[in-house]
Amino acid sequence: MSGSIWQALQQQAFRLILRWTARGGPLRRAVAAMGIRRSPNLHRLDPARVRVAAVQLELDTFRRPEDFARWVARPLGDAVARGAQLVAFPEDVGLALLGLLPGFERLAAAPSPQAALAGLGDVGVADVFRFLGPAVGRIYHTTFSALARAHGVFVHGGSVMLPRGRNLYNFGFLYGPDGRLVGRHAKAHLLPMEAEWGVCPGDSFDVYDTVLGRIGIPVCMDATYFETFRLLALAGAEMVVVPIANPEPYNEWHARRGTWARVQETPVYGVVPALVGRILGIELTGRAAVYAPLALTPAGDGVLAQARTWNRAEVVVADLDLVRLREYRRRAGFPGYLRPDLYERYLEPAYRRLRDRRAAESPSGPQGEAAG
């Protein structure tokens, strides 16, 4: 038997093991065994007091899906016990399921993802996520859907690397109190590291109408650019959930370049859950927070709540007053003070030139695979 045939058989066997490991039934039973009592948090809806929670998770990896479920269930239960109606998890929560890989404990000591894969032949980071994708997606969706339904609250499951067709995306998902999927977003602005891995950018910004208000759900780097929040706000968003996993040493002023700044430019509330810890030589830092326009915060600093640390697990909770936000927008003149006539004159040609330049530089042209 040739080496290539043997390798193909090994891969097929491992796919079958993953499919068995990721079955939904055992996971749902594991959630049921937690004895979660459905909360009354959504029984009374008051637009002047929408309670949200941003989870700061310390990264770990798990071989058993049930352990992953317990890992996210603990902070979720804490947030719900504190009255949260929407609980948001960090970007790249799905990294915890790299533990499904045989021998991942050995790979985890490598100084980088590329170094970890160096001994596996012609295998890239995106190949690993695509291979694990069906199992990871099933575990992720089953876990967050079952927990949202058990608690009876909205849950933003952070984000997870999943394939769609041949392409790989960094997806964020929002679940309703019945466990059903409410919204999905594919990260549109990638880190250079993600692009090098083979992740593809998403191509849409959507707003989801819920009983708590209108919600946008971009992912991390999307908040670095003002256009993201401006487009979401003009589409009606009142709160924007931005899960993050910053691969850099913590610097508060560097961190503020994202959601905090966007919230001041475009009046919305910002909810920022954060992933912290270390994996494959990458240090992840951040401070989970809930931001608001300066005038809507007690200290006038744009911060309603913020984690005390940048490298430990925490849960921060804050109340959003959508009535005050709507009045603030009215008094500030948003969006009436915007100048679309001026922007159209200058921005549309500028963006068109940028798009045409990129199309000319891309070997696959404007219809290339990464346009996904």
Order of alpha helices (4+ residues) and beta strands (2+ residues): alpha-alpha-beta-alpha-beta-alpha-alpha-alpha-beta-beta-beta-alpha-beta-beta-alpha-beta-alpha-alpha-beta-beta-beta-beta-beta-beta-alpha-alpha
